[in-house]
Every structure is written in structure tokens, then in C-alpha cells.
Amino acid sequence: MSSFDVIENGWLAAPEVEAEAVSQCCVCAEPICSGDSYWETEGGDICCECMENMTAAAFLTDVCCERENIAKRD
């Protein structure tokens, strides 16, 4: 391919469009872009990657603001 063809192909190629951020993950602070899957919670939006890597205990503590208790007799 000649250098002219390379230049012409680059000129004719569609420009890369950056995905538009519509929200932000409340755990990792990465943008959630148009077309991305995410979880909508009371604590904020969470990207699927964070949700998949989060334990149930971490979810309850970090997102639901719950705390672990210790059982005791009255």
C-alpha cells in the first residue's frame, strides 16, 4: 500500500467517538458510559466489575451502610 493510500484511508476513516459518561461508580469512581450495564442502588450507581468483585459483607457495609453486630444476652 502506498503512503498516499495510507493517508487517504486515515482521512476517510470515521472518527472514534468517545462514549459519553452518564454516571459514576460510587465504589471505584470510574465513569459509567452510555451503553454500559450497572447496578442502581440507594448508595449510588455501581459498575458491574465492582459488583462482581464485591463480597456480600463489603456490599452491606460500603453500599447499604449496615454494620456487623455481635450477639449478646440481655
C-alpha positions in Angstrom: 0.0 0.0 0.0 1.4 3.4 -1.0 1.8 6.2 1.5 -0.9 8.1 -0.3 -3.3 5.1 0.3 -2.5 5.1 4.0 -3.1 8.8 4.2 -6.4 8.6 2.2 -7.6 5.6 4.4 -6.9 7.6 7.6 -8.7 10.6 6.2 -11.7 8.6 5.1 -12.0 6.6 8.4 -14.8 7.5 10.7 -13.6 9.4 13.8 -13.5 7.5 17.0 -16.3 8.6 19.2 -15.7 8.6 23.0 -18.5 7.1 25.0 -20.5 9.7 26.9 -20.3 9.2 30.7 -23.8 9.2 32.2 -22.9 8.4 35.8 -20.0 7.4 38.0 -19.4 4.3 40.1 -19.7 5.0 43.8 -17.1 2.4 44.6 -14.2 2.9 42.1 -15.2 6.4 40.8 -14.8 5.2 37.2 -17.4 6.7 34.7 -20.4 4.6 33.7 -20.8 5.3 30.0 -23.8 5.2 27.7 -24.5 1.5 26.9 -22.7 0.1 30.0 -24.5 -2.2 32.4 -24.6 -1.1 36.0 -26.4 -1.5 39.3 -28.6 1.3 40.6 -28.6 1.2 44.5 -29.6 3.5 47.3 -25.9 4.2 47.9 -25.3 5.1 44.3 -24.6 3.5 40.9 -22.1 0.6 40.9 -20.4 -0.7 37.8 -20.7 -4.4 37.1 -17.0 -5.0 37.6 -17.1 -3.7 41.2 -20.3 -5.6 41.9 -18.9 -8.9 40.7 -15.7 -8.4 42.8 -17.6 -7.3 46.0 -18.4 -9.7 48.8 -21.8 -9.6 50.4 -20.3 -8.2 53.6 -18.5 -5.4 51.7 -21.7 -4.6 49.8 -23.7 -4.3 53.1 -21.0 -2.2 54.7 -20.0 0.0 51.8 -23.2 0.5 49.9 -26.0 -0.2 52.4 -24.2 1.4 55.3 -25.0 -1.5 57.5 -22.7 -2.7 60.3 -21.8 -6.1 61.7 -23.1 -6.7 65.2 -22.1 -9.1 67.9 -24.9 -11.1 69.6 -25.1 -10.9 73.3 -27.6 -11.9 76.0 -29.5 -9.2 77.8 
